[in-house]
Amino acid sequence: MPARTRPHEDTRPWWTYGYLWLVISGPLAVVVAALVSGWIAIRQQDPVLSQDYYRQGLEINKTLAPQGPMAPAEQGRNHAATPPGAVR
């Protein structure tokens, strides 16, 4: 008597199912992205800030303040931030 298989039984190998690859591809992409991010983080050196970075930033702001190209933008920003009916 020949071996009978049930009609709903599938004998294909697991790698032939497309939905399986769809499910595996998401976590696999995350693992690859994490490995690439780790490789970049280890390979490149972090920049070191100077001890007086805040003072240097303030000095840059002082040198940029006398320049006038930003004056209209600052006036517009201040006008937009003023509530209606405020005394000018």
Z-matrix of the N, CA and C atoms (Angstrom, degrees):
N
C 1 1.433
C 2 1.535 1 108.65
N 3 1.343 2 118.51 1 127.60
C 4 1.463 3 120.63 2 -178.03
C 5 1.534 4 110.67 3 -71.25
N 6 1.314 5 113.77 4 150.86
C 7 1.476 6 119.49 5 178.44
C 8 1.513 7 108.90 6 -68.30
N 9 1.295 8 115.25 7 129.25
C 10 1.460 9 119.56 8 -178.86
C 11 1.521 10 109.27 9 -101.03
N 12 1.305 11 114.51 10 138.21
C 13 1.468 12 119.69 11 174.92
C 14 1.511 13 108.51 12 -110.24
N 15 1.270 14 115.18 13 150.48
C 16 1.462 15 119.23 14 177.47
C 17 1.518 16 108.81 15 -72.41
N 18 1.315 17 118.89 16 147.11
C 19 1.467 18 120.58 17 -176.38
C 20 1.530 19 113.19 18 -66.07
N 21 1.315 20 119.63 19 -26.85
C 22 1.461 21 121.13 20 -178.46
C 23 1.525 22 112.50 21 -91.26
N 24 1.286 23 118.36 22 -1.34
C 25 1.458 24 121.14 23 -179.69
C 26 1.524 25 109.45 24 -79.46
N 27 1.333 26 115.81 25 129.01
C 28 1.465 27 121.35 26 -178.10
C 29 1.519 28 108.32 27 -106.85
N 30 1.295 29 117.59 28 131.17
C 31 1.460 30 121.46 29 -176.84
C 32 1.526 31 112.26 30 -109.81
N 33 1.327 32 117.04 31 14.26
C 34 1.471 33 118.74 32 179.00
C 35 1.531 34 110.20 33 -72.25
N 36 1.341 35 117.38 34 152.12
C 37 1.469 36 120.21 35 175.55
C 38 1.536 37 110.96 36 -68.61
N 39 1.317 38 116.18 37 157.24
C 40 1.457 39 120.79 38 -174.25
C 41 1.521 40 113.24 39 -64.60
N 42 1.302 41 118.71 40 -29.45
C 43 1.470 42 120.27 41 -175.36
C 44 1.526 43 112.99 42 -77.71
N 45 1.287 44 118.77 43 -3.66
C 46 1.456 45 121.03 44 -179.85
C 47 1.529 46 113.01 45 -90.94
N 48 1.323 47 117.95 46 -3.09
C 49 1.454 48 121.70 47 179.78
C 50 1.533 49 109.36 48 -88.73
N 51 1.316 50 116.45 49 123.19
C 52 1.464 51 121.26 50 -178.18
C 53 1.525 52 113.02 51 -68.34
N 54 1.331 53 117.25 52 -38.45
C 55 1.466 54 119.58 53 -179.35
C 56 1.520 55 111.87 54 -65.34
N 57 1.295 56 117.40 55 -30.80
C 58 1.458 57 120.39 56 177.27
C 59 1.528 58 110.35 57 -62.17
N 60 1.322 59 116.88 58 -43.57
C 61 1.462 60 120.48 59 178.88
C 62 1.524 61 111.02 60 -67.38
N 63 1.319 62 117.18 61 -33.13
C 64 1.461 63 120.89 62 176.09
C 65 1.530 64 110.17 63 -63.93
N 66 1.315 65 117.48 64 -42.26
C 67 1.466 66 121.88 65 179.46
C 68 1.528 67 110.53 66 -69.24
N 69 1.309 68 117.97 67 -40.14
C 70 1.468 69 121.66 68 -178.15
C 71 1.524 70 111.21 69 -72.95
N 72 1.332 71 118.50 70 -31.87
C 73 1.464 72 120.78 71 -173.10
C 74 1.529 73 112.89 72 -65.70
N 75 1.331 74 119.29 73 -32.86
C 76 1.471 75 120.94 74 179.40
C 77 1.520 76 112.66 75 -62.24
N 78 1.341 77 118.26 76 -59.87
C 79 1.467 78 119.44 77 178.04
C 80 1.529 79 113.12 78 -62.26
N 81 1.317 80 117.16 79 -32.87
C 82 1.462 81 119.97 80 178.55
C 83 1.529 82 110.57 81 -65.36
N 84 1.327 83 117.51 82 -39.90
C 85 1.466 84 120.88 83 177.92
C 86 1.525 85 110.50 84 -64.80
N 87 1.323 86 117.74 85 -37.46
C 88 1.462 87 121.12 86 178.27
C 89 1.522 88 110.61 87 -65.98
N 90 1.309 89 117.43 88 -41.98
C 91 1.465 90 120.91 89 179.13
C 92 1.524 91 110.30 90 -64.26
N 93 1.315 92 117.46 91 -43.46
C 94 1.471 93 120.77 92 179.04
C 95 1.530 94 110.21 93 -63.73
N 96 1.338 95 117.95 94 -42.72
C 97 1.463 96 120.87 95 178.95
C 98 1.527 97 110.90 96 -64.17
N 99 1.319 98 118.10 97 -38.25
C 100 1.466 99 121.19 98 178.15
C 101 1.526 100 110.80 99 -66.09
N 102 1.320 101 117.24 100 -41.19
C 103 1.464 102 120.02 101 178.30
C 104 1.526 103 111.34 102 -64.98
N 105 1.321 104 117.15 103 -42.07
C 106 1.464 105 120.83 104 178.36
C 107 1.526 106 110.09 105 -64.80
N 108 1.317 107 117.59 106 -42.61
C 109 1.466 108 120.96 107 178.72
C 110 1.519 109 110.78 108 -63.32
N 111 1.316 110 117.17 109 -42.15
C 112 1.466 111 120.64 110 177.37
C 113 1.511 112 111.55 111 -63.85
N 114 1.322 113 117.04 112 -40.85
C 115 1.466 114 120.54 113 179.08
C 116 1.526 115 110.52 114 -63.19
N 117 1.335 116 117.19 115 -42.58
C 118 1.466 117 120.81 116 178.28
C 119 1.524 118 110.39 117 -64.39
N 120 1.325 119 117.44 118 -42.28
C 121 1.465 120 121.08 119 -178.78
C 122 1.521 121 111.90 120 -65.04
N 123 1.307 122 117.18 121 -37.80
C 124 1.471 123 120.26 122 -179.24
C 125 1.518 124 110.88 123 -77.53
N 126 1.311 125 117.59 124 -36.50
C 127 1.465 126 121.44 125 -174.35
C 128 1.522 127 113.15 126 -74.47
N 129 1.328 128 118.11 127 -36.69
C 130 1.459 129 120.95 128 -175.72
C 131 1.524 130 110.84 129 -100.01
N 132 1.311 131 115.15 130 136.33
C 133 1.453 132 120.86 131 -178.66
C 134 1.525 133 109.79 132 -80.64
N 135 1.334 134 116.04 133 141.34
C 136 1.453 135 120.55 134 177.68
C 137 1.526 136 110.06 135 -74.59
N 138 1.335 137 117.45 136 141.36
C 139 1.463 138 119.25 137 177.71
C 140 1.531 139 110.04 138 -71.21
N 141 1.312 140 115.69 139 146.62
C 142 1.453 141 121.72 140 -179.93
C 143 1.527 142 108.00 141 -102.61
N 144 1.321 143 115.97 142 128.09
C 145 1.454 144 120.19 143 177.58
C 146 1.514 145 109.91 144 -81.45
N 147 1.316 146 115.61 145 148.00
C 148 1.452 147 118.39 146 175.81
C 149 1.521 148 108.84 147 -72.45
N 150 1.307 149 116.75 148 161.43
C 151 1.457 150 121.40 149 -176.82
C 152 1.526 151 112.33 150 -67.35
N 153 1.318 152 116.98 151 -28.42
C 154 1.463 153 119.60 152 -177.38
C 155 1.537 154 111.42 153 -111.63
N 156 1.329 155 116.74 154 44.25
C 157 1.467 156 120.90 155 -177.45
C 158 1.522 157 111.26 156 -64.07
N 159 1.322 158 117.71 157 -33.40
C 160 1.463 159 120.10 158 -178.57
C 161 1.528 160 110.45 159 -68.69
N 162 1.331 161 116.95 160 -43.14
C 163 1.469 162 120.57 161 178.66
C 164 1.518 163 110.53 162 -64.33
N 165 1.318 164 117.42 163 -39.51
C 166 1.461 165 120.44 164 178.08
C 167 1.525 166 110.98 165 -62.56
N 168 1.315 167 117.33 166 -39.00
C 169 1.458 168 120.61 167 177.06
C 170 1.520 169 111.75 168 -64.72
N 171 1.321 170 116.71 169 -39.28
C 172 1.462 171 119.85 170 177.42
C 173 1.525 172 111.33 171 -65.46
N 174 1.323 173 116.86 172 -37.69
C 175 1.462 174 120.81 173 178.13
C 176 1.524 175 110.84 174 -65.83
N 177 1.303 176 116.68 175 -39.07
C 178 1.471 177 120.13 176 177.69
C 179 1.521 178 109.81 177 -63.12
N 180 1.333 179 116.91 178 -41.98
C 181 1.464 180 120.24 179 178.55
C 182 1.523 181 111.35 180 -62.56
N 183 1.328 182 117.60 181 -36.84
C 184 1.472 183 120.47 182 179.04
C 185 1.523 184 110.89 183 -67.36
N 186 1.309 185 117.26 184 -37.20
C 187 1.467 186 119.18 185 -179.84
C 188 1.527 187 111.47 186 -74.02
N 189 1.327 188 117.29 187 -28.45
C 190 1.456 189 120.10 188 179.70
C 191 1.524 190 112.64 189 -84.21
N 192 1.312 191 118.72 190 -19.14
C 193 1.466 192 121.98 191 -175.42
C 194 1.527 193 113.37 192 -62.42
N 195 1.329 194 121.43 193 -43.19
C 196 1.459 195 119.73 194 -178.09
C 197 1.529 196 114.06 195 -66.01
N 198 1.289 197 117.94 196 -19.32
C 199 1.460 198 120.12 197 -179.27
C 200 1.528 199 108.77 198 -71.98
N 201 1.320 200 116.53 199 137.03
C 202 1.443 201 120.98 200 -171.66
C 203 1.511 202 118.46 201 -95.05
N 204 1.321 203 123.08 202 -4.81
C 205 1.455 204 119.56 203 -174.68
C 206 1.536 205 113.91 204 -63.69
N 207 1.311 206 117.73 205 -22.80
C 208 1.456 207 119.49 206 -178.27
C 209 1.520 208 112.44 207 -90.90
N 210 1.323 209 118.52 208 -3.91
C 211 1.466 210 120.65 209 -176.91
C 212 1.527 211 112.20 210 -59.12
N 213 1.334 212 121.99 211 -46.10
C 214 1.473 213 119.53 212 178.32
C 215 1.524 214 112.56 213 -62.41
N 216 1.320 215 117.46 214 -36.92
C 217 1.459 216 120.05 215 179.65
C 218 1.522 217 110.46 216 -66.45
N 219 1.330 218 116.32 217 -40.67
C 220 1.465 219 119.41 218 179.28
C 221 1.522 220 110.85 219 -67.16
N 222 1.333 221 117.59 220 -37.88
C 223 1.457 222 119.69 221 177.93
C 224 1.523 223 110.71 222 -65.85
N 225 1.304 224 116.82 223 -41.18
C 226 1.457 225 119.94 224 178.08
C 227 1.512 226 111.69 225 -65.70
N 228 1.311 227 116.72 226 -39.91
C 229 1.457 228 120.18 227 177.97
C 230 1.519 229 110.21 228 -63.70
N 231 1.326 230 116.98 229 -45.33
C 232 1.454 231 120.35 230 -179.51
C 233 1.524 232 110.82 231 -65.82
N 234 1.333 233 117.65 232 -37.16
C 235 1.453 234 120.77 233 178.76
C 236 1.525 235 110.49 234 -66.61
N 237 1.328 236 117.14 235 -39.68
C 238 1.461 237 120.49 236 -179.65
C 239 1.524 238 111.21 237 -69.45
N 240 1.331 239 117.31 238 -29.06
C 241 1.457 240 120.61 239 -179.11
C 242 1.521 241 112.39 240 -83.04
N 243 1.345 242 117.85 241 -12.94
C 244 1.459 243 120.87 242 -179.57
C 245 1.521 244 109.01 243 -78.29
N 246 1.339 245 117.65 244 128.38
C 247 1.456 246 118.29 245 179.84
C 248 1.525 247 111.50 246 -69.52
N 249 1.317 248 118.57 247 154.37
C 250 1.460 249 121.32 248 -179.60
C 251 1.531 250 111.04 249 -62.32
N 252 1.305 251 116.30 250 140.11
C 253 1.458 252 121.38 251 178.76
C 254 1.521 253 113.59 252 82.93
N 255 1.330 254 118.94 253 4.37
C 256 1.456 255 120.35 254 179.97
C 257 1.534 256 109.02 255 -75.28
N 258 1.307 257 114.84 256 148.86
C 259 1.458 258 120.93 257 178.78
C 260 1.518 259 108.83 258 -76.81
N 261 1.330 260 113.98 259 132.59
C 262 1.466 261 118.03 260 178.99
C 263 1.481 262 111.18 261 -99.20
